[in-house]
């Protein structure tokens, strides 16, 4: 939003041992509680996000904002599924640019292994679990296709990293991919 003076820099963070997901600050940003406290200077705000699948994350963020005494007057989404749209618009005025009947929502960067499920990192750096670590559960890939898709993802990751390195890019900025230790 052009007039916004506060932004929430948050993400879904995954416990690498259990796979449990929670809302947390993006790596290198103020803590989630500090970001929420900064919103207290406002009576009402608009929440803008890329999209909603089932709406859980957006609704949890709205609830956290409400707990610090700020009203979410409207939610703006780039896209949403029908399920997410209904759940969010039942509670908040909502504007959605594109509606899709989504089977799954996966960003290409997650499959290329340059992003994934974010992990808490004490030094403020970035660590993540690539989606290829649990394709069946995290990406709805069938068991029959899992090995093939995993190999394809890893292959493209290697090619992409080589291209970036050959171009003189500092690939350490991508973060560190780690192995998932939880249930598959």
Z-matrix of the N, CA and C atoms (Angstrom, degrees):
N
C 1 1.447
C 2 1.534 1 107.49
N 3 1.306 2 117.87 1 135.45
C 4 1.461 3 120.03 2 -175.59
C 5 1.528 4 113.89 3 -62.76
N 6 1.318 5 119.11 4 -30.29
C 7 1.459 6 121.35 5 -176.55
C 8 1.521 7 113.15 6 -97.68
N 9 1.281 8 118.09 7 7.70
C 10 1.468 9 120.59 8 -178.67
C 11 1.521 10 110.01 9 -71.24
N 12 1.331 11 115.34 10 135.07
C 13 1.464 12 119.27 11 176.35
C 14 1.525 13 111.27 12 -115.41
N 15 1.302 14 117.09 13 -7.87
C 16 1.467 15 122.00 14 175.46
C 17 1.524 16 108.32 15 -129.03
N 18 1.314 17 115.35 16 142.42
C 19 1.459 18 121.00 17 179.37
C 20 1.515 19 108.29 18 -134.10
N 21 1.305 20 116.43 19 141.87
C 22 1.459 21 120.59 20 173.63
C 23 1.519 22 107.90 21 -91.80
N 24 1.298 23 116.36 22 122.36
C 25 1.466 24 122.07 23 176.54
C 26 1.520 25 106.85 24 -105.12
N 27 1.329 26 114.97 25 82.99
C 28 1.460 27 119.96 26 -174.27
C 29 1.520 28 111.10 27 -127.57
N 30 1.314 29 114.51 28 162.23
C 31 1.456 30 121.53 29 -178.01
C 32 1.521 31 108.70 30 -151.26
N 33 1.297 32 115.69 31 169.68
C 34 1.464 33 120.06 32 170.38
C 35 1.522 34 106.49 33 -89.78
N 36 1.322 35 116.01 34 127.63
C 37 1.465 36 121.97 35 -177.17
C 38 1.525 37 108.77 36 -111.13
N 39 1.324 38 116.54 37 138.61
C 40 1.464 39 122.17 38 -175.86
C 41 1.515 40 111.01 39 -110.55
N 42 1.324 41 116.02 40 136.02
C 43 1.463 42 121.43 41 172.26
C 44 1.527 43 106.32 42 -76.78
N 45 1.352 44 118.25 43 120.02
C 46 1.465 45 119.79 44 -174.73
C 47 1.526 46 114.36 45 -67.76
N 48 1.328 47 117.68 46 -18.65
C 49 1.464 48 120.50 47 -179.15
C 50 1.524 49 112.45 48 -89.26
N 51 1.354 50 116.80 49 -33.19
C 52 1.463 51 119.56 50 -173.99
C 53 1.523 52 114.04 51 -114.15
N 54 1.328 53 117.10 52 -20.76
C 55 1.460 54 120.55 53 -175.64
C 56 1.517 55 112.87 54 84.47
N 57 1.342 56 117.72 55 -1.52
C 58 1.461 57 121.38 56 179.33
C 59 1.526 58 109.53 57 -62.08
N 60 1.327 59 116.02 58 137.71
C 61 1.462 60 122.11 59 -176.84
C 62 1.523 61 109.22 60 -112.21
N 63 1.341 62 115.75 61 139.58
C 64 1.465 63 121.41 62 175.54
C 65 1.524 64 109.06 63 -142.75
N 66 1.323 65 116.06 64 161.75
C 67 1.454 66 121.84 65 176.58
C 68 1.529 67 107.79 66 -81.44
N 69 1.339 68 116.90 67 134.39
C 70 1.466 69 121.65 68 -179.66
C 71 1.525 70 109.35 69 -151.01
N 72 1.329 71 115.65 70 171.58
C 73 1.461 72 120.44 71 176.84
C 74 1.524 73 110.08 72 -71.83
N 75 1.321 74 115.74 73 151.31
C 76 1.466 75 120.27 74 173.32
C 77 1.526 76 108.07 75 -68.28
N 78 1.328 77 116.95 76 149.48
C 79 1.469 78 119.76 77 179.56
C 80 1.530 79 111.87 78 -53.72
N 81 1.333 80 115.17 79 135.18
C 82 1.457 81 120.99 80 177.15
C 83 1.518 82 115.19 81 83.12
N 84 1.341 83 118.28 82 6.01
C 85 1.463 84 121.77 83 -179.97
C 86 1.520 85 110.80 84 -111.47
N 87 1.347 86 115.32 85 171.15
C 88 1.465 87 120.79 86 177.08
C 89 1.522 88 109.50 87 -58.40
N 90 1.331 89 115.32 88 155.22
C 91 1.465 90 119.55 89 178.67
C 92 1.525 91 109.61 90 -60.51
N 93 1.319 92 115.67 91 158.33
C 94 1.459 93 120.73 92 -179.87
C 95 1.527 94 110.63 93 -58.80
N 96 1.334 95 117.75 94 -42.29
C 97 1.469 96 120.09 95 -179.53
C 98 1.533 97 111.13 96 -64.78
N 99 1.333 98 118.22 97 -37.83
C 100 1.471 99 120.91 98 176.93
C 101 1.525 100 110.84 99 -64.53
N 102 1.319 101 116.11 100 -41.49
C 103 1.466 102 119.77 101 179.24
C 104 1.522 103 110.93 102 -64.39
N 105 1.323 104 116.76 103 -41.15
C 106 1.466 105 120.45 104 179.18
C 107 1.526 106 110.60 105 -66.20
N 108 1.328 107 117.56 106 -41.79
C 109 1.472 108 121.43 107 178.59
C 110 1.524 109 111.06 108 -60.79
N 111 1.324 110 117.43 109 -35.65
C 112 1.469 111 121.31 110 179.85
C 113 1.528 112 111.89 111 -63.26
N 114 1.330 113 117.15 112 -22.54
C 115 1.465 114 120.88 113 179.80
C 116 1.521 115 112.37 114 -79.04
N 117 1.330 116 117.74 115 -14.11
C 118 1.468 117 121.24 116 -175.84
C 119 1.524 118 113.51 117 -60.09
N 120 1.306 119 118.15 118 -18.83
C 121 1.464 120 121.21 119 178.54
C 122 1.523 121 113.47 120 -74.44
N 123 1.307 122 117.44 121 -2.44
C 124 1.464 123 122.72 122 -177.83
C 125 1.521 124 110.04 123 -115.03
N 126 1.342 125 115.75 124 145.56
C 127 1.464 126 119.73 125 174.21
C 128 1.526 127 109.97 126 -84.42
N 129 1.343 128 114.34 127 -42.64
C 130 1.462 129 120.52 128 -178.55
C 131 1.524 130 108.99 129 -135.80
N 132 1.325 131 115.13 130 148.07
C 133 1.462 132 120.12 131 175.27
C 134 1.526 133 109.46 132 -139.22
N 135 1.311 134 115.18 133 163.85
C 136 1.463 135 122.30 134 169.75
C 137 1.518 136 107.02 135 -106.16
N 138 1.309 137 116.36 136 138.06
C 139 1.463 138 121.58 137 177.14
C 140 1.526 139 107.88 138 -104.06
N 141 1.322 140 116.30 139 126.92
C 142 1.461 141 121.99 140 -178.99
C 143 1.518 142 107.88 141 -119.76
N 144 1.337 143 116.87 142 130.57
C 145 1.464 144 120.71 143 178.47
C 146 1.528 145 109.08 144 -143.06
N 147 1.315 146 115.01 145 162.43
C 148 1.466 147 121.16 146 179.64
C 149 1.521 148 110.13 147 -60.61
N 150 1.326 149 116.62 148 -50.02
C 151 1.446 150 118.52 149 -176.44
C 152 1.506 151 113.08 150 -172.84
N 153 1.320 152 114.21 151 176.71
C 154 1.462 153 121.53 152 179.31
C 155 1.519 154 108.54 153 -138.08
N 156 1.320 155 114.93 154 133.76
C 157 1.458 156 120.43 155 176.59
C 158 1.528 157 108.01 156 -91.12
N 159 1.320 158 117.80 157 -74.76
C 160 1.464 159 121.09 158 174.83
C 161 1.527 160 111.82 159 -102.94
N 162 1.332 161 117.29 160 -8.49
C 163 1.457 162 121.75 161 175.88
C 164 1.517 163 115.42 162 94.74
N 165 1.329 164 117.97 163 -5.41
C 166 1.467 165 120.94 164 -175.71
C 167 1.524 166 112.95 165 -57.33
N 168 1.322 167 117.47 166 -48.30
C 169 1.464 168 120.78 167 -176.15
C 170 1.523 169 110.76 168 -65.30
N 171 1.318 170 117.64 169 -47.07
C 172 1.465 171 121.21 170 179.73
C 173 1.525 172 110.20 171 -60.03
N 174 1.325 173 117.13 172 -44.37
C 175 1.465 174 120.05 173 -179.32
C 176 1.527 175 111.87 174 -66.52
N 177 1.314 176 117.71 175 -37.17
C 178 1.468 177 119.90 176 177.23
C 179 1.526 178 110.62 177 -65.48
N 180 1.321 179 117.47 178 -41.37
C 181 1.465 180 120.77 179 178.14
C 182 1.532 181 110.09 180 -63.42
N 183 1.323 182 117.26 181 -44.09
C 184 1.468 183 120.79 182 178.07
C 185 1.525 184 110.69 183 -59.50
N 186 1.311 185 117.10 184 -41.61
C 187 1.469 186 121.67 185 179.27
C 188 1.530 187 110.78 186 -63.82
N 189 1.305 188 117.72 187 -41.64
C 190 1.474 189 121.39 188 178.26
C 191 1.528 190 110.70 189 -64.43
N 192 1.322 191 116.72 190 -39.14
C 193 1.469 192 120.89 191 178.02
C 194 1.526 193 109.60 192 -64.54
N 195 1.317 194 115.96 193 -43.36
C 196 1.465 195 121.65 194 178.57
C 197 1.536 196 111.13 195 -59.29
N 198 1.331 197 116.67 196 -38.48
C 199 1.472 198 121.15 197 -178.73
C 200 1.525 199 113.10 198 -65.41
N 201 1.339 200 118.17 199 -22.33
C 202 1.470 201 119.67 200 176.27
C 203 1.533 202 111.10 201 -94.02
N 204 1.340 203 116.65 202 11.88
C 205 1.458 204 121.34 203 173.37
C 206 1.512 205 115.60 204 85.04
N 207 1.320 206 117.15 205 22.39
C 208 1.464 207 121.27 206 -179.14
C 209 1.529 208 108.85 207 -116.60
N 210 1.324 209 115.87 208 135.31
C 211 1.465 210 120.97 209 179.09
C 212 1.528 211 110.10 210 -87.71
N 213 1.319 212 116.37 211 134.17
C 214 1.469 213 121.27 212 171.27
C 215 1.525 214 105.49 213 -89.51
N 216 1.335 215 116.39 214 106.81
C 217 1.465 216 120.01 215 -175.24
C 218 1.522 217 112.33 216 -80.95
N 219 1.341 218 116.49 217 -27.80
C 220 1.462 219 119.70 218 -178.97
C 221 1.515 220 109.01 219 -158.82
N 222 1.339 221 115.22 220 148.35
C 223 1.464 222 122.47 221 174.89
C 224 1.524 223 107.32 222 -115.75
N 225 1.331 224 115.87 223 128.58
C 226 1.460 225 122.65 224 176.36
C 227 1.523 226 108.25 225 -112.50
N 228 1.328 227 116.55 226 130.03
C 229 1.462 228 121.63 227 179.37
C 230 1.523 229 110.25 228 -129.88
N 231 1.321 230 115.87 229 141.63
C 232 1.457 231 120.27 230 174.57
C 233 1.516 232 111.10 231 -67.44
N 234 1.328 233 115.79 232 -39.83
C 235 1.464 234 120.69 233 176.69
C 236 1.517 235 109.73 234 -155.00
N 237 1.315 236 114.91 235 164.24
C 238 1.460 237 120.71 236 177.06
C 239 1.515 238 109.29 237 -158.61
N 240 1.313 239 113.96 238 157.99
C 241 1.461 240 120.09 239 169.03
C 242 1.529 241 107.24 240 -84.02
N 243 1.297 242 116.41 241 168.15
C 244 1.462 243 121.26 242 177.11
C 245 1.529 244 110.41 243 -61.09
N 246 1.324 245 116.73 244 -42.23
C 247 1.472 246 121.65 245 -179.48
C 248 1.527 247 110.40 246 -61.28
N 249 1.339 248 116.28 247 -51.00
C 250 1.460 249 120.34 248 -179.93
C 251 1.517 250 111.90 249 -61.02
N 252 1.313 251 116.27 250 -42.89
C 253 1.458 252 121.67 251 179.98
C 254 1.524 253 111.50 252 -58.92
N 255 1.322 254 116.76 253 -48.35
C 256 1.472 255 120.71 254 -179.16
C 257 1.521 256 111.50 255 -62.42
N 258 1.318 257 116.43 256 -45.59
C 259 1.470 258 120.05 257 -177.41
C 260 1.525 259 111.31 258 -63.33
N 261 1.324 260 117.04 259 -42.90
C 262 1.465 261 120.18 260 -177.32
C 263 1.524 262 110.97 261 -75.16
N 264 1.341 263 117.30 262 -44.59
C 265 1.468 264 120.01 263 -176.48
C 266 1.528 265 112.65 264 -71.65
N 267 1.323 266 118.34 265 -15.45
C 268 1.466 267 120.41 266 172.93
C 269 1.526 268 111.28 267 -68.74
N 270 1.338 269 117.13 268 -22.43
C 271 1.467 270 121.49 269 -176.31
C 272 1.527 271 114.08 270 -114.07
N 273 1.327 272 117.35 271 -24.72
C 274 1.466 273 120.89 272 -173.98
C 275 1.518 274 110.47 273 -138.45
N 276 1.348 275 116.15 274 148.50
C 277 1.456 276 120.21 275 168.99
C 278 1.525 277 105.92 276 -60.29
N 279 1.317 278 117.13 277 131.50
C 280 1.462 279 120.02 278 -171.79
C 281 1.526 280 111.04 279 -135.30
N 282 1.329 281 115.19 280 136.42
C 283 1.460 282 121.95 281 172.20
C 284 1.521 283 107.21 282 -119.88
N 285 1.331 284 115.90 283 124.13
C 286 1.465 285 121.57 284 -179.53
C 287 1.525 286 107.69 285 -124.77
N 288 1.322 287 115.85 286 125.70
C 289 1.461 288 119.49 287 -177.24
C 290 1.522 289 112.97 288 -74.39
N 291 1.332 290 117.83 289 -38.72
C 292 1.464 291 121.81 290 -178.11
C 293 1.519 292 110.31 291 -138.45
N 294 1.324 293 115.23 292 133.11
C 295 1.466 294 120.91 293 176.15
C 296 1.520 295 108.17 294 -106.90
N 297 1.328 296 115.54 295 134.46
C 298 1.453 297 121.05 296 178.30
C 299 1.514 298 109.59 297 -132.80
N 300 1.315 299 115.64 298 147.63
C 301 1.454 300 120.75 299 171.11
C 302 1.530 301 106.00 300 -88.53
N 303 1.320 302 115.91 301 82.62
C 304 1.462 303 121.66 302 -173.06
C 305 1.518 304 112.04 303 -78.20
N 306 1.317 305 115.28 304 134.26
C 307 1.461 306 120.88 305 169.73
C 308 1.521 307 108.60 306 -87.56
N 309 1.331 308 115.04 307 -38.69
C 310 1.468 309 122.40 308 -179.77
C 311 1.515 310 107.48 309 -158.50
N 312 1.323 311 116.77 310 154.39
C 313 1.455 312 121.80 311 177.52
C 314 1.520 313 107.56 312 -123.30
N 315 1.317 314 115.81 313 109.08
C 316 1.458 315 121.71 314 179.33
C 317 1.524 316 107.12 315 -134.34
N 318 1.313 317 115.87 316 129.70
C 319 1.456 318 119.83 317 177.13
C 320 1.521 319 108.63 318 -87.15
N 321 1.318 320 116.69 319 143.49
C 322 1.465 321 121.07 320 -177.72
C 323 1.521 322 112.65 321 -55.20
N 324 1.331 323 117.47 322 -36.94
C 325 1.467 324 119.45 323 -179.54
C 326 1.526 325 111.26 324 -59.61
N 327 1.340 326 116.60 325 -28.77
C 328 1.467 327 120.09 326 178.10
C 329 1.525 328 111.04 327 -69.15
N 330 1.318 329 116.97 328 -37.69
C 331 1.462 330 120.42 329 180.00
C 332 1.523 331 112.18 330 -79.98
N 333 1.335 332 117.25 331 -23.42
C 334 1.466 333 120.74 332 177.26
C 335 1.523 334 112.25 333 -80.26
N 336 1.326 335 117.81 334 -7.24
C 337 1.458 336 120.55 335 178.21
C 338 1.514 337 114.46 336 75.58
N 339 1.329 338 116.66 337 22.63
C 340 1.465 339 119.68 338 174.99
C 341 1.525 340 110.37 339 -107.96
N 342 1.301 341 116.02 340 6.64
C 343 1.456 342 124.36 341 174.55
C 344 1.520 343 106.15 342 -163.56
N 345 1.294 344 117.11 343 179.49
C 346 1.454 345 120.34 344 -179.94
C 347 1.510 346 110.00 345 166.55
N 348 1.313 347 116.10 346 -142.76
C 349 1.460 348 122.22 347 177.84
C 350 1.528 349 108.56 348 -80.76
N 351 1.335 350 116.79 349 112.89
C 352 1.464 351 121.48 350 -176.16
C 353 1.520 352 111.96 351 -67.06
N 354 1.332 353 115.30 352 144.02
C 355 1.458 354 124.14 353 -179.54
C 356 1.522 355 107.95 354 -119.17
N 357 1.325 356 116.87 355 143.27
C 358 1.465 357 121.45 356 176.17
C 359 1.521 358 109.11 357 -64.16
N 360 1.317 359 116.66 358 130.22
C 361 1.463 360 122.49 359 -179.41
C 362 1.525 361 107.89 360 -127.78
N 363 1.319 362 117.11 361 118.41
C 364 1.464 363 121.74 362 -173.68
C 365 1.520 364 114.11 363 -62.18
N 366 1.319 365 118.13 364 -30.48
C 367 1.467 366 120.03 365 -176.46
C 368 1.532 367 113.12 366 -87.28
N 369 1.329 368 117.64 367 7.37
C 370 1.456 369 121.06 368 179.77
C 371 1.515 370 113.75 369 82.12
N 372 1.337 371 116.89 370 -2.11
C 373 1.460 372 120.82 371 177.06
C 374 1.516 373 110.97 372 -74.70
N 375 1.296 374 115.56 373 -171.28
C 376 1.462 375 120.05 374 -177.91
C 377 1.519 376 110.70 375 -119.59
N 378 1.331 377 114.97 376 128.10
C 379 1.464 378 122.23 377 172.23
C 380 1.523 379 106.76 378 -130.96
N 381 1.312 380 115.52 379 147.54
C 382 1.459 381 119.28 380 -178.97
C 383 1.521 382 109.84 381 -153.06
N 384 1.329 383 114.47 382 159.07
C 385 1.461 384 121.36 383 174.16
C 386 1.526 385 106.66 384 -103.04
N 387 1.335 386 118.83 385 116.65
C 388 1.466 387 119.61 386 177.64
C 389 1.537 388 110.76 387 -60.94
N 390 1.299 389 116.03 388 146.90
C 391 1.466 390 120.28 389 -179.19
C 392 1.522 391 112.64 390 -60.43
N 393 1.336 392 117.60 391 -24.02
C 394 1.463 393 118.63 392 -179.44
C 395 1.524 394 111.59 393 -66.71
N 396 1.319 395 118.33 394 -10.42
C 397 1.460 396 122.01 395 178.06
C 398 1.527 397 112.42 396 -73.78
N 399 1.329 398 118.22 397 -19.52
C 400 1.465 399 120.96 398 -179.24
C 401 1.530 400 109.45 399 -155.30
N 402 1.316 401 115.81 400 57.62
C 403 1.465 402 121.64 401 -174.03
C 404 1.524 403 114.12 402 -60.22
N 405 1.315 404 117.48 403 -35.96
C 406 1.466 405 120.02 404 -177.47
C 407 1.525 406 110.39 405 -63.19
N 408 1.317 407 116.85 406 -48.00
C 409 1.463 408 120.67 407 -176.48
C 410 1.526 409 112.75 408 -82.52
N 411 1.323 410 117.84 409 -41.98
C 412 1.460 411 120.94 410 -172.84
C 413 1.518 412 114.10 411 -88.22
N 414 1.319 413 118.30 412 -18.99
C 415 1.467 414 120.28 413 -176.45
C 416 1.524 415 112.99 414 -130.93
N 417 1.323 416 117.02 415 7.21
C 418 1.467 417 122.10 416 178.48
C 419 1.525 418 113.14 417 54.76
N 420 1.330 419 116.58 418 36.29
C 421 1.462 420 121.73 419 175.39
C 422 1.525 421 107.48 420 -86.59
N 423 1.322 422 116.99 421 134.31
C 424 1.466 423 120.07 422 -177.97
C 425 1.527 424 110.69 423 -65.30
N 426 1.306 425 115.13 424 153.67
C 427 1.464 426 121.21 425 179.36
C 428 1.528 427 110.82 426 -58.41
N 429 1.343 428 116.22 427 -36.94
C 430 1.458 429 120.66 428 -179.17
C 431 1.530 430 111.96 429 -64.56
N 432 1.315 431 117.32 430 -31.64
C 433 1.467 432 122.08 431 -176.12
C 434 1.531 433 113.44 432 -99.97
N 435 1.331 434 117.35 433 -6.47
C 436 1.469 435 120.12 434 -172.89
C 437 1.532 436 113.02 435 -56.33
N 438 1.317 437 118.04 436 -49.87
C 439 1.465 438 120.86 437 -176.85
C 440 1.532 439 110.74 438 -61.72
N 441 1.321 440 115.90 439 -44.47
C 442 1.467 441 120.78 440 -179.71
C 443 1.531 442 111.05 441 -61.99
N 444 1.330 443 116.75 442 -45.70
C 445 1.466 444 120.88 443 -179.14
C 446 1.527 445 110.32 444 -68.02
N 447 1.327 446 117.16 445 -41.10
C 448 1.470 447 121.25 446 178.10
C 449 1.537 448 110.37 447 -58.89
N 450 1.332 449 116.32 448 -47.91
C 451 1.467 450 120.50 449 179.45
C 452 1.525 451 111.69 450 -62.31
N 453 1.325 452 116.30 451 -39.35
C 454 1.461 453 121.06 452 177.69
C 455 1.536 454 110.59 453 -63.31
N 456 1.330 455 116.87 454 -45.44
C 457 1.469 456 121.25 455 178.95
C 458 1.524 457 110.96 456 -60.34
N 459 1.318 458 117.01 457 -46.56
C 460 1.465 459 121.38 458 -178.98
C 461 1.526 460 110.39 459 -64.67
N 462 1.322 461 116.57 460 -40.23
C 463 1.463 462 120.98 461 178.50
C 464 1.531 463 110.92 462 -61.49
N 465 1.336 464 116.66 463 -47.70
C 466 1.461 465 120.32 464 179.35
C 467 1.521 466 111.36 465 -65.99
N 468 1.329 467 117.45 466 -34.53
C 469 1.459 468 120.99 467 176.90
C 470 1.527 469 110.49 468 -60.62
N 471 1.325 470 116.13 469 -46.95
C 472 1.472 471 120.05 470 179.86
C 473 1.524 472 110.96 471 -61.94
N 474 1.338 473 116.63 472 -43.32
C 475 1.468 474 120.50 473 179.31
C 476 1.529 475 111.12 474 -63.54
N 477 1.325 476 116.39 475 -44.49
C 478 1.458 477 120.73 476 -178.79
C 479 1.526 478 111.18 477 -63.79
N 480 1.328 479 117.03 478 -45.61
C 481 1.467 480 120.26 479 179.58
C 482 1.529 481 111.41 480 -63.20
N 483 1.330 482 117.15 481 -39.18
C 484 1.475 483 120.62 482 176.88
C 485 1.526 484 110.93 483 -62.98
N 486 1.329 485 116.83 484 -44.01
C 487 1.466 486 120.60 485 178.30
C 488 1.528 487 111.03 486 -60.56
N 489 1.325 488 116.40 487 -43.56
C 490 1.462 489 120.08 488 179.78
C 491 1.522 490 111.62 489 -64.76
N 492 1.335 491 116.20 490 -44.16
C 493 1.469 492 120.38 491 178.42
C 494 1.528 493 111.02 492 -63.39
N 495 1.333 494 116.57 493 -43.77
C 496 1.469 495 120.76 494 179.15
C 497 1.530 496 111.84 495 -61.57
N 498 1.339 497 115.26 496 -27.15
C 499 1.459 498 120.66 497 178.96
C 500 1.534 499 111.66 498 -86.60
N 501 1.336 500 116.63 499 2.28
C 502 1.459 501 120.91 500 178.42
C 503 1.515 502 114.98 501 83.06
N 504 1.324 503 116.98 502 14.53
C 505 1.464 504 120.75 503 -179.43
C 506 1.526 505 110.57 504 -79.95
N 507 1.326 506 115.81 505 146.96
C 508 1.464 507 122.01 506 177.36
C 509 1.526 508 108.17 507 -86.03
N 510 1.325 509 116.83 508 95.78
C 511 1.467 510 119.82 509 -175.77
C 512 1.527 511 112.38 510 -72.66
N 513 1.328 512 118.62 511 -9.97
C 514 1.468 513 119.65 512 177.13
C 515 1.529 514 110.76 513 -65.32
N 516 1.335 515 117.64 514 -21.72
C 517 1.466 516 121.41 515 178.87
C 518 1.527 517 112.01 516 -68.14
N 519 1.319 518 116.88 517 -20.38
C 520 1.461 519 120.94 518 178.56
C 521 1.520 520 110.00 519 -63.77
N 522 1.320 521 116.22 520 -35.85
C 523 1.455 522 121.56 521 -177.42
C 524 1.516 523 109.79 522 113.14
N 525 1.299 524 115.08 523 -177.69
C 526 1.458 525 120.84 524 -176.80
C 527 1.526 526 110.16 525 -108.95
N 528 1.319 527 115.42 526 122.34
C 529 1.464 528 120.71 527 175.57
C 530 1.523 529 108.11 528 -80.74
N 531 1.340 530 116.22 529 135.15
C 532 1.459 531 119.93 530 178.45
C 533 1.520 532 110.04 531 -124.37
N 534 1.306 533 115.16 532 163.11
C 535 1.464 534 121.84 533 -178.95
C 536 1.525 535 109.42 534 -85.90
N 537 1.314 536 116.03 535 136.92
C 538 1.460 537 122.93 536 178.58
C 539 1.517 538 109.75 537 -75.81
N 540 1.326 539 116.78 538 130.87
C 541 1.454 540 121.02 539 -178.51
C 542 1.515 541 114.46 540 -104.71
N 543 1.323 542 118.23 541 2.30
C 544 1.461 543 121.20 542 -176.15
C 545 1.514 544 113.37 543 -92.25
N 546 1.337 545 114.29 544 -167.74
C 547 1.470 546 121.02 545 -179.71
C 548 1.511 547 110.39 546 -71.56
N 549 1.319 548 114.47 547 143.10
C 550 1.465 549 120.30 548 176.87
C 551 1.507 550 109.72 549 -104.47
